Amino acid sequence: MRLLAPAEIPPGTGELNGPTGFGQPVLRRYERDLPYSTEEYLNLLQTYSGHRALPPTVRNGLLECIGNLIDERHGGRITKRYLTELRVVHRTG
């Protein structure tokens, strides 16, 4: 299964959608691609709460499998795409 293209991802909703005393929010999206070596990516994964919550043996097995996949199928480097949303809302009164 492939991830959705950024244009296909609906904008985040939240408390900034038309609160009293504020104008309409302006939404901006920024995409960026960051390359990672196998080691860099595995270090990044270890900062994610879901990975940190795994029992150590499970986490280590998962990271080993991911590292092998990156090394064997992607030449030791992968690129991760990030999509960041910025909402700006101005006070009206």
N, C-alpha and C positions, 0 to 999 in steps of 0.2 A: 504494500500500500504506500503510495506516495503522499507527501504532505501537500496541503493546498498551496497554491500560489498566493503571494501576499495580497493581491487584488481580490482574491476569493474569500479572504478571511474577513468576517464582519467586524466593524470597529467595536472596541470594548464599550460597554455601557457602564454607567456609574452615576454617582451622585452629582456630577457636573452637568447633567442633561437638563438645562433650563431651571435651575433653582431660583427662587425669588430674589430679586435684587441683582441679578447677573444677566448678561447678554447670552446669546447662543454660543456654545463652545465651538472653537475652531480646532479641528483635528489635523494633525500632521503626522505622517508616518515616515520612518527612516529605516531603510534596509542596509545591512552591511554583512559582508562575508568575512569571517575570520578563519585563517588557516591554522591548523594544529598538527603538530607531530603526534605520534602515538602517545608518548610520555606526557606531553602537554594536555592532550585530551583526557587521558586517564586521571591526571591530577585535577582537571576541571570537574570531571564527574564525581570525584570524591568530595566536592564542596556542596553537592546537591543533597538536600535533606532526605529525599527518598533513598538515595544510595547510602548515606550515612546511617540511616535507620536499619539497614539490613544487618543480619548477623555477620560477623567478620568472615566466616568461611564462605557464605553465600556471596557477599560483596566481592571477595577476592576472586572467586570463580567467575563471577559476571565480568569483572574488569579484565581478567585473563582472556576470556572469550572475545570481548570487544577489542582488546589489544591485538589478538591474533587476527581478527577480521580486518582491522585497519592495516596491519603489516602485510598480510597475505593477499588481500583483494584491492588495496588502495595504495600500495607502495609506501606505507608508513606515514602518510599524510592524509588528512581529511579537511574539509572546509565546512564550517557550521554557519548557517544563515541566521541572522538575528533580525527581528522586526520590532522596532520600538515605536510606541505611540506617544505623542505629546498632545495634550489638550490644554488650550489656553482659554480662559474665561475672564472677561472683564466685568467689573462692577458697573452697574448702570446708575446708581444713585448715591 
